[in-house]
Amino acid sequence: MSRQAVDERKVAEPTVVVSLHDVHLDSWRDYAPFVDELAERGVGRTSLLVVPHWRDRPMADDPEMIDWLRRLADAGHEIVLHGWRHRADPVRGGFLPRLVGGVYTAGEGEFYQLGYPEARRRLEAGRDELVAAGLPPAGFVAPAWLLSGLARRAVSDLGFPYTTYLHRFELLPEGPRHYAPSLVFSLRSAWRKRVSLTWIPLWAKLNARAALLRVAVHPIDLGDEAGRAAMLRLSAAAAARRRVRTYAELADELAAADAPGQSAA
């Protein structure tokens, strides 16, 4: 079996992870009521991808945000380190790197081209800010899911048990990697919105038999009426057919199933 493919026997039951990306000083108040709306639709826990130093402002500047995150963590939600500043350095290379790092991510692929020392420095800085706030992170997900090979090594060396890519979930340090398609909108322009609202529900149907499914919400989705409604609808539909889990819960199950002599129940 390919290391890229999920072994269905290792997943006890079909799973959905609802992840809230870019939780930071300027977005958490918009996310707060959305978390309640998700709970009303059967999504009682999420993976909260927190940016601790958003636009060079430490999260300690907002004790209310920290209190809100602590309450959610106590209720079973998961804290995930999502970069440090969520802002990329100037992209190096030719047309393709610039297309990915500039257009696709709007300059937010912070770990896209980082070398090992700088990646490790930012990972440690972000982790330390979360720990100081009483919010130790359970894992790491790079902004825009863009992670250089050297940055991935830094993530692994610092002991993070997992990371994710656009359509993969990976246990660290050595895998395996599991197919885990993401339902994620791009609403930055009218044409992107039209494509997303048409394609993503179809993508969900095409992956109805996938063992692992992810719904990835971004702050821009919350400010768009159609996007917000679609995200709630997709999350509720997935929760009705799948077990809702956090990335950490999923990692624990898959790690146990991958252990020698072990198998999923």
Secondary structure, DSSP 8 states (H G I E B T S, - for coil): --TTS--GGGSSS-EEEEEEEEESTTTHHHHHHHHHHHHHTT----EEEE-TTGGG--GGG-HHHHHHHHHHHHTT-EEEE--SS-------SSHHHHIIIIIISTT--TTSS--HHHHHHHHHHHHHHHHHTT---SEE--GGG---HHHHHHHHHTT--EEEETTEEEETTT--EEE--EEE---SSHHHHHHHHHHHHHHHHHTTT-SEEEEEE-HHHHTSHHHHHHHHHHHHHHHHHSEE--HHHHHHHHHHHHSTT----
